[in-house]
Amino acid sequence: MTYLSAVARQTPGSKQGETFASILMIAALTAVLGGVLAHHAGWQGRYVLAGWLGYAVLGCIVAITSSLRPDCARFGLANQVTLLRAGLVCLAGGALLASGQAPGISWSLAGLIAVALGLDAVDGWLARRLRLVSAFGARFDVEIDALLLLILALLVWQAGRVDAWVLAIGLLRYGFVLAGWIRPWLRAPLPPSRRRKAICVQQGVTLLICLLPPVSATLAGAAAALALSSLVLSFALDVHWLARAPLRDHI
């Protein structure tokens, strides 16, 4: 029996069971990691609890969404890695309760974010390697990327490294989605783009650098400004492509 035929024979019940098992496994891992941070890195319990509760809400959304997507034949290892990234992102989000104090700027937080950024290259590779590519997995990955950028931008602003304009880095994507509800042509699918992927990585790495303890506010502001400029340009290019799409269809 080939791998694809085995996937095709998988029942909806077994897919849901795999999804719930994955969510619970990552929930336990997130709780353990949060405990380690609380014990060794000085994180207060409320930061960890907030992150874990955020993951619980996100896990429920993932369970419901994946069950409604026929293109997702199984949850799979790639989505499990994305789910692990989601747990790390939620823990980082718990640090927002620090109100600009530790662990707002700390090596422990930076390390957590670095792992979440690094795993972004793993889930896509696994999906292609194991032939588990799906529209659900791609959307799941994009949403976690967007959530991470929003949390990073909030942390950078909250820590006083950059003024409130840095929040545009985390909000631009959500603004683009909102604009799609007003202008339906913005919801048309975009072609794959290495430029778009590279810009996303640049945003995450830049915001992480802005959070590193040795980085001054001046350097953080300059780096964030460069990152925001490239992000605005990337969105402008995508909007231009979408605006011209109807013209290309009539040629």
C-alpha positions in Angstrom: 0.0 0.0 0.0 1.4 3.4 -1.0 1.6 6.3 1.3 -1.0 8.3 -0.6 -3.5 5.4 -0.6 -3.0 5.0 3.2 -3.8 8.7 3.6 -6.9 8.4 1.4 -8.2 5.5 3.5 -7.8 7.4 6.8 -11.2 8.0 8.4 -12.4 11.4 9.6 -12.5 10.1 13.1 -8.9 9.0 13.0 -7.9 12.5 11.6 -9.7 14.2 14.4 -8.1 11.9 17.0 -4.7 12.7 15.6 -5.5 16.4 15.7 -6.6 16.3 19.3 -3.7 14.2 20.4 -1.3 16.7 18.7 -3.0 19.6 20.5 -2.8 17.9 23.9 0.8 16.8 23.3 2.0 20.4 22.5 -0.1 21.7 25.4 1.8 19.5 27.8 5.1 20.5 26.2 4.2 24.2 26.4 3.3 23.8 30.1 6.6 22.1 30.8 8.6 24.7 28.9 6.7 27.4 30.7 7.6 25.8 34.0 11.2 25.7 33.1 11.1 29.4 32.2 9.4 30.2 35.5 12.0 28.3 37.4 15.2 29.1 35.7 14.5 32.3 33.8 12.6 34.2 36.4 9.3 34.3 34.5 6.3 35.0 36.8 3.6 32.4 36.8 1.0 34.7 35.3 3.1 35.2 32.2 3.2 31.4 31.7 -0.4 30.9 32.5 -1.5 33.6 30.1 0.6 32.0 27.3 -0.8 28.6 28.1 -4.4 29.8 28.1 -3.7 31.6 24.8 -2.5 28.3 23.3 -5.6 26.5 24.7 -7.8 29.0 22.8 -5.7 28.6 19.6 -5.8 24.8 19.9 -9.6 24.9 19.9 -9.6 27.0 16.8 -7.2 24.7 15.1 -9.2 21.6 16.0 -12.4 23.1 14.6 -10.9 24.6 11.5 -9.0 21.4 10.5 -12.1 19.3 10.9 -13.9 21.5 8.4 -11.2 21.4 5.8 -11.6 18.5 3.3 -8.1 19.3 1.8 -6.5 18.3 5.1 -6.5 14.5 4.9 -4.5 14.2 8.2 -3.0 16.6 10.7 0.6 15.3 10.1 4.0 16.1 11.4 4.4 19.4 9.5 1.3 20.8 11.2 2.5 19.4 14.6 5.7 21.5 14.1 3.5 24.6 13.3 1.5 23.8 16.4 4.7 23.7 18.5 5.6 27.1 17.0 2.1 28.3 18.1 2.8 27.2 21.6 6.1 29.1 21.7 4.4 32.2 20.2 1.7 32.1 22.9 4.4 31.8 25.6 6.1 34.9 24.1 2.7 36.6 24.1 2.4 36.0 27.8 5.4 38.2 28.3 3.3 41.1 27.2 2.0 41.2 30.8 5.4 42.3 31.9 4.6 45.9 31.0 8.1 46.6 29.6 9.9 44.9 32.5 11.6 41.5 32.6 11.1 39.2 30.8 10.1 41.9 28.3 13.8 42.3 27.3 15.7 39.1 28.3 17.9 36.4 26.7 15.3 33.8 27.8 12.6 35.6 25.8 14.9 36.1 22.8 15.9 32.4 22.9 12.2 31.4 22.9 11.5 33.6 19.9 14.6 32.5 18.0 13.4 28.8 18.3 9.9 29.8 17.0 11.5 31.7 14.1 13.9 28.7 13.3 11.0 26.2 13.3 9.3 28.2 10.5 11.8 26.7 8.1 11.1 23.2 9.3 7.3 22.8 9.0 7.2 23.7 5.3 10.2 21.4 4.5 8.5 18.6 6.3 5.2 19.2 4.4 7.0 18.9 1.1 9.2 16.0 2.1 6.4 13.9 3.5 3.9 15.0 0.8 1.6 16.6 3.4 1.2 19.9 1.7 -2.3 21.3 2.1 -4.2 24.6 1.9 -5.0 24.3 5.6 -1.3 23.8 6.5 -0.2 26.7 4.4 -2.8 29.0 6.0 -2.0 27.7 9.5 1.6 28.6 8.9 0.8 32.1 7.6 -1.5 32.8 10.6 1.2 31.8 13.1 3.8 33.9 11.3 1.4 36.9 11.4 0.6 36.4 15.1 4.3 36.1 15.9 5.1 39.4 14.1 2.2 41.2 15.9 3.4 39.9 19.3 7.0 40.9 18.5 6.0 44.4 17.4 4.0 44.8 20.6 7.0 43.6 22.7 9.4 46.0 21.0 7.0 48.9 21.5 6.1 47.9 25.1 9.8 47.7 26.0 10.3 51.3 24.8 12.8 50.4 22.1 10.7 51.9 19.3 7.8 54.2 19.2 4.2 53.0 18.4 4.8 53.1 14.7 6.5 49.8 15.0 3.1 48.2 15.5 2.5 48.7 11.8 4.8 45.7 11.1 2.4 43.5 13.0 -0.8 45.1 11.8 -0.2 45.5 8.1 -1.1 41.9 7.2 -4.4 42.1 9.2 -5.1 45.5 7.5 -4.6 43.8 4.2 -7.1 41.0 5.1 -9.6 43.6 6.3 -9.2 45.5 3.1 -10.0 42.3 1.2 -13.5 42.3 2.8 -14.0 45.8 1.4 -12.4 45.3 -2.0 -13.0 41.6 -3.0 -10.3 41.7 -5.7 -7.7 41.9 -2.9 -8.7 38.4 -1.8 -7.6 36.8 -5.1 -4.8 34.2 -4.7 -1.3 35.5 -5.1 1.4 33.5 -6.9 4.2 32.0 -4.7 6.9 34.5 -4.0 10.4 34.1 -2.6 10.4 37.8 -2.0 7.4 37.6 0.2 8.9 34.8 2.3 12.2 36.6 2.6 10.5 39.8 3.8 8.6 37.8 6.4 11.8 36.3 7.7 13.4 39.7 7.7 10.6 41.2 9.9 10.9 38.4 12.5 14.7 38.6 12.7 14.7 42.4 12.9 12.2 42.5 15.7 14.1 39.8 17.6 17.3 41.9 17.2 15.4 44.9 18.6 14.6 42.9 21.7 18.1 41.8 22.4 19.5 43.4 25.6 22.6 45.0 24.1 20.8 46.7 21.3 20.3 50.4 21.8 17.0 52.2 21.2 18.6 54.2 18.3 19.8 51.0 16.5 16.5 49.3 17.2 14.6 52.2 15.7 16.8 52.3 12.5 16.5 48.5 12.0 12.7 48.6 12.6 12.3 51.5 10.1 14.2 49.6 7.4 12.1 46.4 8.1 8.8 48.4 7.9 9.9 50.1 4.6 10.6 46.7 3.0 7.3 45.3 4.3 5.3 48.3 2.9 7.0 47.9 -0.4 6.2 44.1 -0.5 2.6 44.8 0.2 2.5 47.5 -2.4 3.9 45.1 -5.0 1.2 42.5 -4.2 -1.6 45.1 -4.3 -0.2 46.3 -7.7 -0.2 42.7 -9.0 -3.8 42.1 -7.8 -5.0 45.4 -9.3 -3.6 44.4 -12.7 -5.0 40.8 -12.5 -8.3 41.6 -14.1 -6.5 43.4 -17.0 -4.3 40.3 -17.6 -7.4 38.1 -17.6 -8.9 40.1 -20.5 -5.7 40.1 -22.6 
